[in-house]
């Protein structure tokens, strides 16, 4: 896909690598590794409101 310019490499901390994995039954599983993105994402410092609030 990089040869046809459909995708291009990125070193951004906001990008996540994609892996195509073949299942035992012959199907294809599309996997995204979000660990790098989760490491730069800031968590909210306050609790989320509930539906009663």
The first five atom37 places (N, CA, C, CB, O) and aatype in JSON, in Angstrom:
{
  "aatype": [20, 20, 20, 20, 20, 20, 20, 20, 20, 20, 20, 20, 20, 20, 20, 20, 20, 20, 20, 20, 20, 20, 20, 20, 20, 20, 20, 20, 20, 20, 20, 20, 20, 20, 20, 20, 20, 20, 20, 20, 20, 20, 20, 20, 20, 20, 20, 20, 20, 20, 20, 20, 20],
  "atom_mask": [
    [1, 1, 1, 1, 1],
    [1, 1, 1, 1, 1],
    [1, 1, 1, 1, 1],
    [1, 1, 1, 1, 1],
    [1, 1, 1, 1, 1],
    [1, 1, 1, 1, 1],
    [1, 1, 1, 1, 1],
    [1, 1, 1, 1, 1],
    [1, 1, 1, 1, 1],
    [1, 1, 1, 1, 1],
    [1, 1, 1, 1, 1],
    [1, 1, 1, 1, 1],
    [1, 1, 1, 1, 1],
    [1, 1, 1, 1, 1],
    [1, 1, 1, 1, 1],
    [1, 1, 1, 1, 1],
    [1, 1, 1, 1, 1],
    [1, 1, 1, 1, 1],
    [1, 1, 1, 1, 1],
    [1, 1, 1, 1, 1],
    [1, 1, 1, 1, 1],
    [1, 1, 1, 1, 1],
    [1, 1, 1, 1, 1],
    [1, 1, 1, 1, 1],
    [1, 1, 1, 1, 1],
    [1, 1, 1, 1, 1],
    [1, 1, 1, 1, 1],
    [1, 1, 1, 1, 1],
    [1, 1, 1, 1, 1],
    [1, 1, 1, 1, 1],
    [1, 1, 1, 1, 1],
    [1, 1, 1, 1, 1],
    [1, 1, 1, 1, 1],
    [1, 1, 1, 1, 1],
    [1, 1, 1, 1, 1],
    [1, 1, 1, 1, 1],
    [1, 1, 1, 1, 1],
    [1, 1, 1, 1, 1],
    [1, 1, 1, 1, 1],
    [1, 1, 1, 1, 1],
    [1, 1, 1, 1, 1],
    [1, 1, 1, 1, 1],
    [1, 1, 1, 1, 1],
    [1, 1, 1, 1, 1],
    [1, 1, 1, 1, 1],
    [1, 1, 1, 1, 1],
    [1, 1, 1, 1, 1],
    [1, 1, 1, 1, 1],
    [1, 1, 1, 1, 1],
    [1, 1, 1, 1, 1],
    [1, 1, 1, 1, 1],
    [1, 1, 1, 1, 1],
    [1, 1, 1, 1, 1]
  ],
  "atom_positions": [
    [[0.82, -1.19, 0.0], [0.0, 0.0, 0.0], [0.86, 1.26, 0.0], [-0.93, -0.01, 1.2], [0.45, 2.3, -0.51]],
    [[2.06, 1.17, 0.57], [2.94, 2.34, 0.53], [3.45, 2.59, -0.88], [4.12, 2.16, 1.49], [3.71, 3.73, -1.25]],
    [[3.59, 1.53, -1.67], [4.07, 1.69, -3.04], [3.04, 2.4, -3.91], [4.41, 0.33, -3.64], [3.41, 3.08, -4.87]],
    [[1.77, 2.23, -3.61], [0.71, 2.88, -4.39], [0.25, 4.19, -3.76], [-0.48, 1.94, -4.55], [-0.73, 4.78, -4.2]],
    [[0.96, 4.65, -2.73], [0.67, 5.91, -2.02], [-0.72, 5.95, -1.39], [0.8, 7.07, -2.98], [-1.29, 7.02, -1.22]],
    [[-1.25, 4.78, -1.03], [-2.51, 4.75, -0.31], [-2.29, 5.05, 1.17], [-3.19, 3.38, -0.47], [-3.15, 5.62, 1.83]],
    [[-1.12, 4.67, 1.68], [-0.73, 4.99, 3.06], [0.71, 5.47, 3.03], [-0.89, 3.75, 4.0], [1.42, 5.25, 2.06]],
    [[1.13, 6.13, 4.1], [2.52, 6.58, 4.2], [3.0, 6.39, 5.63], [2.67, 8.07, 3.75], [2.19, 6.45, 6.57]],
    [[4.29, 6.18, 5.82], [4.84, 5.98, 7.17], [4.67, 7.23, 8.03], [6.31, 5.59, 7.09], [4.66, 8.35, 7.52]],
    [[4.55, 7.03, 9.33], [4.4, 8.15, 10.26], [5.15, 7.84, 11.55], [2.91, 8.43, 10.55], [5.2, 6.7, 12.0]],
    [[5.74, 8.88, 12.13], [6.41, 8.76, 13.43], [5.69, 9.56, 14.49], [7.87, 9.22, 13.32], [6.25, 9.81, 15.56]],
    [[4.48, 9.96, 14.22], [3.7, 10.78, 15.14], [3.36, 10.0, 16.41], [2.42, 11.28, 14.47], [3.06, 8.81, 16.33]],
    [[3.41, 10.65, 17.58], [3.01, 9.96, 18.81], [1.51, 9.66, 18.84], [3.39, 10.79, 20.03], [1.05, 8.88, 19.68]],
    [[0.75, 10.27, 17.94], [-0.7, 10.08, 17.89], [-1.12, 8.97, 16.94], [-1.38, 11.36, 17.5], [-2.3, 8.64, 16.85]],
    [[-0.18, 8.39, 16.22], [-0.52, 7.3, 15.3], [-0.34, 5.95, 16.0], [0.36, 7.37, 14.03], [0.41, 5.84, 16.97]],
    [[-1.03, 4.95, 15.5], [-0.96, 3.61, 16.08], [-0.69, 2.6, 14.98], [-2.27, 3.26, 16.84], [-1.31, 2.68, 13.91]],
    [[0.22, 1.65, 15.21], [0.51, 0.66, 14.17], [-0.66, -0.31, 13.97], [1.77, -0.11, 14.53], [-1.35, -0.69, 14.92]],
    [[-0.85, -0.7, 12.72], [-1.91, -1.64, 12.34], [-1.26, -2.96, 11.97], [-2.78, -1.08, 11.16], [-0.24, -2.99, 11.28]],
    [[-1.86, -4.05, 12.42], [-1.35, -5.39, 12.12], [-2.5, -6.2, 11.53], [-0.77, -6.08, 13.41], [-3.61, -6.21, 12.07]],
    [[-2.24, -6.88, 10.42], [-3.21, -7.8, 9.83], [-2.78, -9.21, 10.23], [-3.3, -7.63, 8.24], [-1.67, -9.64, 9.91]],
    [[-3.67, -9.92, 10.92], [-3.35, -11.24, 11.46], [-4.32, -12.26, 10.88], [-3.39, -11.25, 13.01], [-5.53, -12.02, 10.84]],
    [[-3.8, -13.4, 10.45], [-4.65, -14.45, 9.9], [-5.17, -15.33, 11.03], [-3.88, -15.29, 8.86], [-4.39, -15.8, 11.86]],
    [[-6.49, -15.56, 11.05], [-7.1, -16.41, 12.07], [-6.89, -17.89, 11.73], [-8.6, -16.1, 12.2], [-6.5, -18.23, 10.61]],
    [[-7.16, -18.75, 12.7], [-7.03, -20.19, 12.47], [-8.01, -20.69, 11.41], [-7.25, -20.95, 13.78], [-7.71, -21.62, 10.67]],
    [[-9.2, -20.05, 11.35], [-10.21, -20.49, 10.38], [-9.99, -19.9, 8.99], [-11.59, -20.12, 10.87], [-10.82, -20.09, 8.1]],
    [[-8.88, -19.17, 8.78], [-8.56, -18.6, 7.48], [-9.0, -17.16, 7.3], [-9.17, -19.43, 6.42], [-8.64, -16.52, 6.31]],
    [[-9.78, -16.65, 8.24], [-10.23, -15.26, 8.17], [-9.11, -14.3, 8.5], [-11.4, -15.04, 9.11], [-8.01, -14.7, 8.86]],
    [[-9.41, -13.03, 8.37], [-8.42, -11.99, 8.64], [-8.88, -11.16, 9.82], [-8.18, -11.1, 7.4], [-10.05, -10.77, 9.91]],
    [[-7.94, -10.88, 10.72], [-8.23, -10.02, 11.88], [-7.41, -8.74, 11.74], [-7.91, -10.76, 13.23], [-6.2, -8.79, 11.55]],
    [[-8.09, -7.59, 11.86], [-7.47, -6.27, 11.77], [-7.19, -5.8, 13.19], [-8.38, -5.25, 11.01], [-8.12, -5.6, 13.97]],
    [[-5.91, -5.62, 13.55], [-5.52, -5.25, 14.9], [-4.86, -3.88, 14.91], [-4.57, -6.31, 15.51], [-4.09, -3.55, 14.0]],
    [[-5.15, -3.08, 15.93], [-4.52, -1.78, 16.11], [-3.89, -1.76, 17.5], [-5.54, -0.6, 15.93], [-4.57, -2.05, 18.49]],
    [[-2.61, -1.43, 17.58], [-1.89, -1.38, 18.85], [-1.97, 0.04, 19.4], [-0.4, -1.83, 18.68], [-1.25, 0.93, 18.95]],
    [[-2.85, 0.26, 20.37], [-3.08, 1.6, 20.93], [-2.2, 1.91, 22.14], [-4.53, 1.74, 21.3], [-2.41, 2.94, 22.78]],
    [[-1.24, 1.06, 22.48], [-0.42, 1.3, 23.68], [0.36, 2.61, 23.6], [0.55, 0.16, 23.89], [0.43, 3.34, 24.59]],
    [[0.94, 2.93, 22.44], [1.69, 4.18, 22.29], [0.77, 5.39, 22.42], [2.43, 4.21, 20.93], [1.12, 6.38, 23.06]],
    [[-0.41, 5.33, 21.82], [-1.39, 6.41, 21.92], [-1.86, 6.57, 23.36], [-2.58, 6.15, 20.99], [-1.99, 7.7, 23.84]],
    [[-2.13, 5.49, 24.04], [-2.58, 5.56, 25.43], [-1.52, 6.17, 26.34], [-2.95, 4.17, 25.94], [-1.86, 6.79, 27.35]],
    [[-0.25, 6.0, 26.01], [0.81, 6.55, 26.86], [0.91, 8.07, 26.77], [2.15, 5.94, 26.48], [1.42, 8.7, 27.7]],
    [[0.43, 8.69, 25.69], [0.49, 10.16, 25.55], [-0.86, 10.82, 25.8], [0.99, 10.53, 24.17], [-0.96, 12.05, 25.82]],
    [[-1.9, 10.03, 25.99], [-3.23, 10.57, 26.25], [-3.35, 10.96, 27.72], [-4.33, 9.56, 25.87], [-2.98, 10.18, 28.6]],
    [[-3.86, 12.15, 27.98], [-4.04, 12.61, 29.36], [-5.41, 12.19, 29.86], [-3.87, 14.15, 29.46], [-6.41, 12.32, 29.16]],
    [[-5.45, 11.7, 31.06], [-6.71, 11.28, 31.67], [-7.39, 12.48, 32.31], [-6.47, 10.16, 32.73], [-6.72, 13.42, 32.75]],
    [[-8.72, 12.46, 32.37], [-9.47, 13.52, 33.03], [-9.2, 13.48, 34.53], [-10.99, 13.37, 32.75], [-9.12, 12.4, 35.13]],
    [[-9.05, 14.64, 35.14], [-8.77, 14.73, 36.57], [-10.04, 14.79, 37.41], [-7.91, 15.96, 36.86], [-9.98, 14.9, 38.63]],
    [[-11.18, 14.71, 36.77], [-12.45, 14.8, 37.49], [-13.34, 13.64, 37.05], [-13.15, 16.16, 37.24], [-13.22, 13.16, 35.92]],
    [[-14.23, 13.19, 37.92], [-15.1, 12.06, 37.55], [-16.15, 12.49, 36.52], [-15.79, 11.49, 38.8], [-16.59, 13.64, 36.5]],
    [[-16.54, 11.56, 35.7], [-17.58, 11.82, 34.71], [-18.94, 11.85, 35.41], [-17.56, 10.74, 33.6], [-19.17, 11.05, 36.32]],
    [[-19.85, 12.74, 35.0], [-21.17, 12.78, 35.64], [-21.98, 11.53, 35.3], [-21.93, 14.04, 35.21], [-21.81, 10.92, 34.24]],
    [[-22.85, 11.17, 36.2], [-23.74, 10.04, 35.97], [-25.03, 10.54, 35.34], [-24.03, 9.27, 37.29], [-25.23, 11.75, 35.22]],
    [[-25.91, 9.64, 34.94], [-27.17, 10.05, 34.32], [-28.09, 10.74, 35.32], [-27.87, 8.85, 33.72], [-28.97, 11.5, 34.92]],
    [[-27.91, 10.49, 36.62], [-28.74, 11.13, 37.63], [-28.35, 12.6, 37.85], [-28.64, 10.37, 38.95], [-29.16, 13.38, 38.34]],
    [[-27.14, 12.96, 37.5], [-26.67, 14.33, 37.75], [-27.19, 15.25, 36.73], [-25.17, 14.41, 37.79], [-26.9, 16.45, 36.77]]
  ]
}
